[in-house]
Amino acid sequence: MDTSTNITRDIAKVEMMESNETTTNTTDTKPISTNTQADGDEPKYLGKWKSRKHFLSALNSHKLTLTLQDNTIVATSTITISNEFHALTDIGWYGSAYRLTTCSTQFFYGKLYEQFRVKWVLVLAVAILELGSIVFAAAPASTAFIIGRAISGCGASGIVTGVFIAIAHAVPLHLRPIYNSTVGALECIASIVGPVIGGALTTCVSWRWCFWLNLPVGGFTVVVLIFFFKNSPNQKITEGSIASKLKQLNFLHLIVFSGGIVCLLLALERGGTIDSWSSGRIIALLVVSGVAFAVFVALEMLRKERAVIPRSILTNKTVGLCVLYAFCASAAFNLTDYFLPLWFQAIKEVSAAKSGQMLLPSIVSLSFAAISSGFILSAIGYYTPLMLLGSTMMGIGFGFLTSFTTNTGSSAWIGWQVMYGIGMGLAIPQPWSAIQTALAVEDIPAGMTAIAFAISTGAAIFISISQNIFINLLRQGLSKIPDLDVDRIVKQGATNFLATVPMSERSLVIGVYNFPVTRTFWTCVAVVCLGMIAALVMDWNSVKRPEKEVDAEKEQGEKV
């Protein structure tokens, strides 16, 4: 609560610096059309600080709800849930069901935000997410829990995109970086609280309360949205009945694309772990995925500018580079979030709760840097320096993670966490701001959807790939130790495998375990370097430029 108050005060100070300009603008009371903007008019935004404060409160509750729904809180309860349902083999689905639907429905929400008001699509997304909460909080069996997770993923997908689209419509361009980075930082802060709450409720009450807790948070979100968030006059939506708007959603395109994504992610999650890569099931999934993507591309070419991803978005250099950068940054962030706790638990032999505490250096530094980056960007105007500096710091930090050994001390794992944490805080919010300098207001939903999709798929794809690399390297290393039951050790997990190892071989097995964990950090280094290349060739647009100038450039480009 104190953090949120300090953030809102900081934003208020920035806005007070422009009080003279704001006073001048508010004297213009000329009405503006709902869907069009008169020539020469500046975009109209939430002009009063009171309105923006309520709007920020809505964003806070959105992100808190989403974070509490995500895998951070589920991870602390997974073993307890699987034990109650006697479904150890379903553990993987508790996270992947959420991730599959989040990735596969991103572009569906992108079209909804083009056809309907942001406010009501956000309300719908929160309602779907809360419906999922009810389903898996009251689940009588493992299958029902998985279905609830899938439903919640559908809702979370709309919130991810909608929050940033709402910012774009409600806040001037030069202030959006502050809001964008604030939302990201609040999510990181909530990610600290989520596992703690989840662990406490699971231990002291019931794992079900981890999810019942989301209902009042979601209810508060809906109330704030309905009563305080005003629909922006800047949003240009299609006129017509609901039925005619639904026809514009390209359901066939979305179904084909979603099917391709689901097949691809299932193949990546199962290949090399549950099924061999040469198995008929994995080959079939990959073939179906490839065919689905080919059909989707063909359908998109026929629809041209009315496609799910308009050609003007696909051919925009800044959009493409921002998508690539977000994809790489998300992959690196989620890989570290997945494998560094594993290193703490397996190599340093600490509990899951203790490993969460040992991640505080990266989480705190990331949150501080993310908030600071918004104010820095609003001050200097250019996002490219922050992207380059962030990538450099991430690359250095991840590079030193690869050198971790069984004897690495706290000064090293704290210091390098701070290094890459600051880098991520500087880098991750920038694509959301950068893409808005290159798109007209009506194109922002499609651009934001592309960024959200890149973030979701970057995490899903590279976690699956790195998990395969980790398991294969671990099996190779353990197989070199005589008289060791490799399958039994692998199935025991990071916190229990040492119980099956003789004391005489304990240190040797820990050393073998260390190697595949630290090798996964090379993947982080690789994707960060790729993201840095994207930042190097990106245009230097400024968030300080007048928005009518940006829109005029886009119109001129279309004529050419």
C-alpha positions in Angstrom: 0.0 0.0 0.0 2.8 2.4 0.9 4.5 1.6 -2.4 1.4 2.4 -4.4 1.0 5.7 -2.5 4.5 6.8 -3.2 4.1 5.9 -6.9 1.0 8.0 -7.3 2.6 10.9 -5.5 5.6 10.8 -7.9 3.2 10.8 -10.9 1.4 13.7 -9.4 4.6 15.7 -9.1 5.4 15.1 -12.8 1.9 16.3 -13.8 2.2 19.4 -11.6 5.3 20.4 -13.5 3.0 20.8 -16.6 0.2 22.6 -14.7 0.3 25.7 -16.9 0.0 23.7 -20.1 -2.8 21.6 -18.6 -4.7 24.7 -17.5 -4.5 26.1 -21.1 -5.8 22.9 -22.6 -8.7 22.5 -20.2 -10.2 25.8 -21.4 -11.1 24.1 -24.7 -14.6 22.7 -24.1 -15.4 22.0 -27.8 -17.2 18.6 -28.0 -15.5 15.8 -29.8 -17.0 12.9 -31.7 -16.9 9.5 -30.1 -15.1 7.8 -32.9 -13.4 10.5 -34.9 -11.1 13.4 -34.1 -11.5 16.8 -35.8 -8.6 18.0 -37.8 -6.1 20.0 -35.7 -7.5 18.9 -32.3 -5.2 17.3 -29.8 -6.2 14.0 -28.3 -8.3 14.3 -25.2 -7.2 12.4 -22.1 -8.1 12.1 -18.4 -7.3 15.6 -17.5 -7.9 15.6 -13.8 -5.5 14.0 -11.3 -8.4 12.6 -9.4 -9.5 10.6 -12.5 -6.0 9.4 -13.2 -5.6 8.3 -9.5 -8.7 6.2 -9.7 -7.5 4.8 -13.1 -4.2 3.8 -11.5 -6.1 2.1 -8.7 -7.8 0.0 -11.4 -4.5 -0.9 -12.9 -3.1 -1.9 -9.5 -6.1 -4.3 -8.8 -5.8 -5.7 -12.3 -2.2 -6.6 -12.0 -2.6 -7.9 -8.4 -5.5 -10.1 -9.6 -3.5 -11.4 -12.5 -0.4 -12.1 -10.5 -2.3 -14.0 -7.8 -3.8 -16.1 -10.6 -0.5 -16.8 -12.2 1.9 -19.7 -11.6 3.7 -17.9 -8.8 0.9 -18.7 -6.3 0.1 -22.1 -7.9 3.7 -23.3 -7.6 3.5 -23.1 -3.8 0.4 -25.2 -3.7 1.0 -27.7 -6.5 2.2 -30.7 -4.4 -0.6 -30.3 -1.8 -3.2 -30.1 -4.6 -1.9 -33.1 -6.5 -1.8 -35.1 -3.2 -5.4 -34.3 -2.4 -6.5 -35.3 -5.9 -4.1 -38.3 -6.0 -3.0 -37.0 -9.5 0.8 -36.6 -9.4 0.9 -37.0 -13.2 -1.4 -33.9 -13.7 1.1 -31.5 -12.0 2.4 -30.3 -15.4 -1.1 -29.4 -16.6 -1.7 -27.1 -13.6 0.6 -24.5 -15.1 0.5 -25.4 -18.8 -3.3 -25.2 -19.1 -3.1 -21.6 -18.0 -0.2 -20.8 -20.3 -1.8 -22.5 -23.3 -5.0 -20.5 -23.2 -3.2 -17.2 -22.4 -1.1 -17.6 -25.5 -3.8 -18.8 -27.8 -6.4 -16.1 -27.1 -4.2 -13.0 -27.3 -5.2 -12.1 -30.8 -8.9 -12.7 -30.1 -8.8 -10.0 -27.5 -6.9 -7.7 -29.9 -9.9 -7.8 -32.2 -12.3 -7.3 -29.4 -10.5 -4.1 -28.3 -10.8 -2.9 -31.9 -14.5 -3.5 -32.1 -15.7 -2.6 -28.6 -14.9 -0.2 -25.8 -11.8 -0.9 -23.7 -13.8 -0.6 -20.5 -16.3 -3.3 -21.2 -13.8 -5.7 -22.7 -11.7 -5.4 -19.6 -14.7 -6.1 -17.4 -15.4 -9.2 -19.5 -11.8 -10.4 -19.1 -11.9 -9.9 -15.4 -15.2 -11.8 -15.2 -13.8 -14.7 -17.1 -10.7 -14.8 -14.9 -12.9 -14.8 -11.8 -15.1 -17.6 -13.2 -12.0 -19.7 -13.6 -11.1 -18.9 -10.0 -14.4 -20.2 -8.8 -14.1 -23.4 -10.9 -10.7 -24.4 -9.6 -11.2 -23.2 -6.0 -14.3 -25.4 -5.8 -12.8 -28.2 -7.9 -13.8 -31.7 -6.7 -11.1 -33.4 -8.9 -7.9 -32.7 -10.8 -9.7 -32.4 -14.1 -12.0 -29.7 -12.9 -9.0 -27.8 -11.5 -7.2 -27.9 -14.9 -10.4 -26.7 -16.6 -10.6 -23.8 -14.2 -6.9 -22.9 -14.9 -7.7 -22.9 -18.6 -10.7 -20.6 -18.1 -8.6 -18.2 -16.0 -5.9 -18.1 -18.7 -8.5 -16.9 -21.2 -9.4 -14.0 -18.9 -5.8 -13.1 -18.0 -4.9 -12.9 -21.7 -7.4 -10.0 -22.1 -6.1 -8.2 -19.0 -2.5 -8.2 -20.1 -3.3 -6.4 -23.3 -6.2 -4.3 -22.0 -4.3 -2.6 -19.2 -1.8 -1.1 -21.6 -4.4 -0.3 -24.3 -6.3 1.6 -21.6 -3.2 3.5 -20.6 -2.7 4.5 -24.3 -6.2 5.9 -24.6 -6.3 7.6 -21.2 -2.9 9.1 -20.7 -0.8 11.5 -22.9 2.1 9.9 -24.8 4.8 11.6 -22.7 3.3 10.3 -19.4 2.6 6.7 -20.6 6.1 5.4 -19.7 5.5 6.2 -16.1 2.2 4.3 -16.0 3.6 1.4 -18.1 6.6 0.9 -15.9 4.5 1.4 -12.7 2.1 -1.4 -13.7 5.1 -3.7 -14.4 6.7 -2.9 -11.1 3.5 -3.4 -9.2 3.2 -6.9 -10.7 6.8 -7.7 -9.5 5.9 -6.5 -6.0 2.8 -8.6 -6.0 4.8 -11.6 -7.2 6.7 -11.3 -3.9 3.5 -11.4 -1.9 1.8 -14.1 -3.9 3.9 -17.1 -3.0 4.1 -16.0 0.6 0.3 -15.8 0.8 -0.1 -19.0 -1.1 2.3 -20.9 1.2 0.7 -19.5 4.4 -2.9 -20.3 3.3 -1.9 -23.8 2.1 -0.2 -24.6 5.3 -2.6 -22.9 7.8 -6.0 -23.1 6.1 -6.4 -24.7 2.7 -5.0 -24.3 -0.8 -8.5 -23.4 -2.0 -8.3 -20.1 -0.2 -5.4 -19.1 -2.4 -8.0 -18.8 -5.1 -11.1 -17.7 -3.2 -9.0 -14.7 -2.2 -9.0 -13.5 -5.8 -12.8 -13.0 -5.8 -12.9 -9.8 -3.7 -9.9 -8.5 -5.6 -11.6 -9.1 -8.9 -14.8 -7.6 -7.6 -13.0 -4.4 -6.5 -11.4 -4.2 -10.0 -14.8 -4.4 -11.7 -16.3 -1.7 -9.4 -13.4 0.6 -10.1 -13.6 0.0 -13.8 -17.4 0.6 -14.0 -17.6 3.7 -11.8 -14.2 5.5 -12.3 -12.8 4.5 -15.7 -14.2 6.6 -18.5 -14.3 5.5 -22.1 -11.8 7.5 -24.1 -12.9 9.7 -27.0 -9.7 8.8 -28.7 -10.7 5.2 -29.3 -12.0 4.7 -32.8 -14.3 1.7 -32.9 -16.5 0.3 -35.7 -20.1 1.5 -35.8 -22.9 -1.0 -36.0 -24.7 -3.6 -34.0 -23.1 -6.2 -31.8 -23.8 -8.9 -34.3 -22.1 -7.0 -37.1 -19.1 -6.3 -34.9 -18.8 -10.0 -34.0 -18.6 -10.8 -37.7 -15.5 -8.7 -37.9 -13.6 -10.8 -35.4 -12.4 -13.3 -38.0 -13.3 -16.3 -35.9 -12.0 -18.8 -38.5 -8.6 -17.1 -38.5 -8.5 -17.0 -34.7 -9.5 -20.7 -34.3 -6.9 -21.9 -36.8 -4.2 -19.8 -35.2 -5.1 -20.8 -31.6 -5.1 -24.5 -32.7 -1.6 -24.1 -34.2 -0.3 -22.5 -31.0 -1.8 -25.1 -28.7 -0.3 -27.9 -30.9 3.1 -26.3 -30.9 3.3 -25.7 -27.2 2.0 -29.2 -26.4 4.8 -30.7 -28.6 7.4 -28.5 -26.9 6.2 -29.4 -23.4 5.9 -33.2 -24.0 8.8 -33.7 -26.5 11.9 -35.2 -24.9 10.2 -35.6 -21.5 6.9 -37.4 -21.6 7.2 -38.6 -25.2 10.3 -39.0 -27.4 10.8 -36.5 -30.2 10.5 -39.3 -32.7 7.1 -40.5 -31.4 4.1 -40.3 -33.6 2.3 -38.1 -31.2 4.9 -35.3 -31.2 5.4 -35.5 -35.0 1.6 -35.2 -35.5 1.4 -32.2 -33.2 4.3 -30.5 -35.0 2.8 -31.2 -38.5 -0.7 -30.0 -37.4 0.9 -26.9 -36.0 2.8 -26.1 -39.2 -0.3 -26.7 -41.4 -2.4 -24.5 -39.1 0.1 -21.6 -39.3 0.3 -22.0 -43.1 -3.5 -21.8 -43.4 -3.6 -18.8 -41.0 -1.1 -16.9 -43.2 -3.2 -17.7 -46.3 -6.4 -16.5 -44.7 -4.6 -13.3 -43.5 -3.3 -12.5 -47.0 -6.9 -12.7 -48.3 -8.3 -10.3 -45.6 -5.4 -7.7 -46.0 -6.1 -4.7 -43.7 -9.1 -6.4 -42.1 -6.9 -9.3 -41.0 -6.3 -10.3 -37.4 -2.8 -8.8 -37.8 -3.1 -5.9 -40.4 -0.4 -5.6 -43.0 0.4 -2.1 -41.8 1.4 -3.6 -38.4 3.4 -6.5 -40.0 5.4 -4.1 -42.1 6.1 -1.6 -39.4 9.8 -1.8 -38.5 9.4 -0.5 -34.9 6.6 -3.0 -34.2 8.5 -5.9 -35.5 11.6 -5.1 -33.5 9.6 -4.4 -30.4 7.9 -7.8 -30.7 11.3 -9.5 -31.1 12.8 -7.5 -28.2 9.8 -8.4 -25.9 10.0 -12.0 -26.9 13.6 -12.2 -26.0 13.3 -10.3 -22.7 10.3 -12.4 -21.6 12.2 -15.6 -22.4 15.2 -14.5 -20.3 13.1 -13.3 -17.4 11.0 -16.4 -17.2 14.0 -18.8 -17.6 15.8 -17.2 -14.7 12.6 -17.1 -12.6 12.3 -20.9 -13.3 15.9 -22.1 -13.0 17.5 -19.9 -10.4 15.1 -21.1 -7.6 15.9 -24.6 -8.8 19.6 -23.9 -8.3 19.0 -22.6 -4.8 17.0 -25.6 -3.8 19.1 -28.3 -5.5 22.6 -26.9 -5.0 22.2 -24.8 -1.8 19.8 -27.3 -0.3 17.2 -24.8 0.8 13.4 -25.0 1.0 11.1 -23.6 -1.6 10.2 -20.8 0.8 13.8 -20.0 1.5 14.6 -19.9 -2.2 11.9 -17.4 -2.7 13.6 -15.1 -0.1 16.9 -15.6 -1.9 15.3 -14.1 -5.1 14.6 -10.8 -3.3 17.7 -9.0 -4.7 16.5 -9.5 -8.3 12.9 -8.7 -7.5 13.6 -5.6 -5.5 16.1 -4.2 -8.0 13.8 -5.0 -10.9 10.9 -3.2 -9.3 13.0 -0.1 -8.5 14.5 0.0 -12.0 11.1 -0.5 -13.7 9.6 2.4 -11.8 12.6 4.6 -12.4 12.7 3.8 -16.1 9.3 5.3 -16.6 10.4 8.7 -15.1 13.7 8.6 -17.0 11.9 7.9 -20.3 9.4 10.7 -19.7 12.4 13.0 -19.1 14.7 12.1 -22.0 12.0 11.0 -24.4 14.1 8.2 -26.0 13.5 4.5 -25.2 16.4 3.0 -27.2 19.2 3.9 -24.7 17.2 2.2 -21.9 16.7 -0.9 -24.0 20.4 -1.1 -24.9 21.6 -0.4 -21.3 19.0 -3.0 -19.9 20.2 -5.6 -22.4 23.8 -5.0 -21.6 23.2 -5.4 -17.8 21.1 -8.5 -18.3 23.7 -10.1 -20.5 26.5 -9.5 -18.0 24.3 -10.7 -15.1 23.2 -13.9 -16.9 26.7 -14.5 -18.1 28.0 -14.7 -14.6 25.1 -17.0 -13.5 26.7 -19.6 -15.9 29.8 -19.6 -13.7 28.0 -20.6 -10.5 29.4 -23.6 -8.7 28.5 -25.6 -5.6 30.8 -23.2 -3.6 29.4 -19.9 -5.0 28.9 -17.5 -2.0 26.1 -15.1 -1.2 28.0 -12.1 -2.4 28.0 -13.5 -6.0 24.4 -14.6 -6.2 23.2 -11.4 -4.6 25.4 -9.1 -6.7 24.6 -10.7 -10.1 20.9 -10.8 -9.3 21.0 -7.1 -8.7 22.8 -6.6 -12.0 20.4 -8.5 -14.2 17.4 -7.3 -12.1 18.2 -3.6 -12.9 18.7 -4.6 -16.5 15.3 -6.3 -16.7 13.6 -3.4 -15.0 15.1 -0.9 -17.5 14.4 -3.1 -20.5 11.1 -4.9 -20.1 8.7 -1.9 -20.0 10.2 -0.2 -23.1 8.5 -2.1 -25.9 5.1 -1.1 -24.5 6.1 2.6 -24.8 8.1 2.3 -28.0 5.4 0.8 -30.0 3.1 3.7 -29.2 5.4 6.2 -30.9 5.1 4.3 -34.2 1.4 3.7 -34.4 -1.7 5.8 -34.7 -4.2 5.5 -31.8 -6.5 3.2 -33.8 -3.7 0.8 -34.5 -2.5 0.5 -30.9 -4.7 -2.5 -29.9 -3.2 -4.6 -32.7 0.3 -3.5 -31.8 -0.2 -4.1 -28.0 -1.7 -7.6 -28.8 1.4 -8.5 -30.7 3.7 -7.5 -27.8 1.5 -9.4 -25.3 1.6 -12.5 -27.6 5.4 -12.2 -27.9 5.8 -12.1 -24.1 3.5 -15.1 -23.5 5.0 -17.3 -26.2 8.6 -16.3 -25.4 8.1 -17.6 -21.9 6.3 -20.8 -22.9 8.6 -21.8 -25.8 11.9 -21.2 -24.1 10.9 -22.8 -20.7 9.9 -25.9 -22.6 13.1 -26.0 -24.7 15.3 -25.3 -21.6 13.5 -27.9 -19.6 14.4 -30.5 -22.3 18.0 -29.4 -22.3 18.2 -29.6 -18.5 16.7 -33.1 -18.3 18.9 -34.5 -21.1 22.1 -33.0 -19.6 21.1 -34.2 -16.1 20.5 -37.7 -17.3 23.8 -37.7 -19.2 25.8 -36.6 -16.1 24.1 -38.9 -13.7 24.5 -41.9 -16.0 28.3 -41.6 -15.6 28.0 -42.4 -11.9 28.1 -46.2 -11.3 25.2 -48.0 -9.6 23.0 -44.9 -9.5 19.2 -45.1 -10.3 19.0 -42.1 -12.7 15.2 -42.4 -13.3 14.5 -42.4 -9.6 16.6 -39.3 -9.0 15.1 -37.3 -11.9 11.5 -38.1 -10.8 12.2 -37.1 -7.1 12.5 -33.4 -8.0 14.9 -30.7 -6.8 14.0 -30.9 -3.1 13.9 -34.7 -2.6 16.5 -36.2 -4.9 19.3 -36.2 -2.3 17.3 -38.4 0.0 17.8 -41.3 -2.5 21.6 -40.7 -2.9 24.2 -42.4 -0.6 26.2 -40.0 1.6 29.4 -41.1 -0.1 28.1 -39.8 -3.5 26.1 -36.8 -2.3 28.7 -34.1 -3.2 29.3 -35.7 -6.6 25.6 -35.8 -7.5 25.2 -32.1 -6.4 28.0 -31.2 -8.7 26.4 -33.1 -11.6 23.1 -31.3 -10.9 24.8 -27.9 -11.0 26.0 -28.3 -14.5 22.7 -28.6 -16.4 21.1 -25.9 -14.3 23.8 -23.3 -15.0 23.9 -24.3 -18.7 20.3 -23.1 -19.1 21.5 -19.6 -18.3 23.5 -19.6 -21.6 20.0 -19.6 -23.2 19.3 -16.3 -21.3 22.6 -14.8 -22.6 21.7 -15.9 -26.2 18.2 -14.4 -26.3 19.4 -11.2 -24.6 22.0 -10.7 -27.2 19.4 -11.2 -29.9 17.2 -8.6 -28.2 20.2 -6.2 -28.1 20.6 -6.5 -31.9 16.9 -5.6 -32.3 17.5 -2.5 -30.1 20.6 -1.5 -32.0 18.7 -1.2 -35.3 15.5 0.3 -33.8 14.5 3.9 -34.8 15.1 6.6 -32.2 11.5 7.9 -31.8 10.7 10.1 -28.9 7.7 9.9 -26.6 7.8 13.7 -26.3 6.8 14.3 -30.0 3.3 15.7 -30.5 0.9 12.9 -31.2 -0.8 14.7 -34.2 2.7 14.7 -35.8 3.1 11.0 -35.3 -0.4 10.3 -36.8 0.4 12.6 -39.7 3.5 10.6 -40.5 1.6 7.4 -40.4 -1.0 8.8 -42.9 1.7 10.1 -45.2 3.4 6.7 -45.1 0.2 5.0 -46.1 -0.2 7.4 -49.1 3.3 6.6 -50.2 
